Amino acid sequence: MGKAYNTGSLLLKHTERIECISVRMFRAMNYSMWTIIKLPPVAESRIQYFCCMDHGQRKRVIKQLVFDALSRLMQGNDRADLILNNLFRVNRVSDEIVRRETAKIFYGLIRFWRPITSAVRMGEVLFPADAERLIEAFEIWSAVYRGHEVHGNQGLADKFRKYMRVRKIRESVSDWMDETGVKEMGEEKWEQVVHFMNTDPKVFLRANSSRITAEELAVRLAKTTAMCETVPGLPDALVLAKYANVFSCEEFADGLFEVQDRSSQEVGLFCNVKPGMVVIDACAGTGGKTLQLASIMKNSGKIYAMDNIPGKLKTLRDRCTKAKTDIVEAVELNENQTPEAFNAKADLVLLDVPCSGSGVLRRNPDAKWRMEEEDLVRMREIQRHILESYSKMVKPGGRLVYSTCSVFPSEGEEQSKWFSELKKEEWTFETEKRTGADENSGDGFYMASWTRK
């Protein structure tokens, strides 16, 4: 039968309707309610992933990878993308079809966990056979969700058709998130946004324009890795025509491009930085927007990239080295303290603040099962603290940009209004922008800007 992994007793503890049980299931990943069983290292000799496999071999490999990925996701705090990338790396998965189909099924199961596990009863233990049942259910659910003809288990399809009548089950979100979305946006807008959150995201690249143009990069990648298209309105952006493992190509290793969603790139353009400026990226993380700003500035000027997590700043420094960017200085902050030495020093301060991440759930679907309503409340408080404290680093005449990767107005427009009213004697509001909400767009971002008087 193969190894089995405990999925905890949480399903037995809840007395809610079965539709709600599966919502709690993933949330338990962060807590001790799961019985943790240490997985053995993946033996490279157990499954060999050759470049050339027939359909049957691919199907068996995909099922095994999906089972391994789900098992690991249910036992720890690692993000889904890290788990999957590690499985591909350890098992040397080079077959593009296997990688693409495994990712589609794995992310699809997480994305639509609520309706799928409401229909397919899960016991306390996850067995390899469960992976087969879940994959079958995902394929049937995908057909029903998209209005396609169902080939296979009609009884299961009938269950799914009933779930399609209830938005929170159909779009696979928790009760509190559905209620919050309606409260903040209204029924019609939330209907559009929550559906957008379940669409497959496209992969966007950003050319390091201080070293190569997007057009030049597209030509090089077409010869070695993947076909790309330019993106209107975003001079450095490319979008992949279809899935490809761009992380393994020479151009990525040489720092000629980064993988960065188009909406994230729009934040960088929104900042409107120029060569020679002093810029502070006050919530820099691992440096995605920092690198973009440095590229736009043609590696001329100064960028202070700040964060309070040393590990993220180490990654940022490594990425800057690879990109051959030398105008960035990483600054480690105390969690609750803004360095006074930077007050009134910057031409521009970017506050890409911590948030719910609801705008990027297409890419990180596991995050919605870890998120609680209390987290949203806490994030709003943190955002206001950062806005009020870190805005002091902008010099008179300089600009402040606030951004979040959230679809909720309470983390975007409402925060902007709050700050504008609180600091109306000191700041002049300029403009604001929202991105995302249709299948061809980027992630859901909000951005706003002010000028200091």
Summary of the structure (lengths in Angstrom):
residues: 453
radius of gyration: 23.0
end to end distance: 70.0
largest distance: 70.0
contacts: 1476
relative contact order: 0.09
helix: 48%
strand: 15%
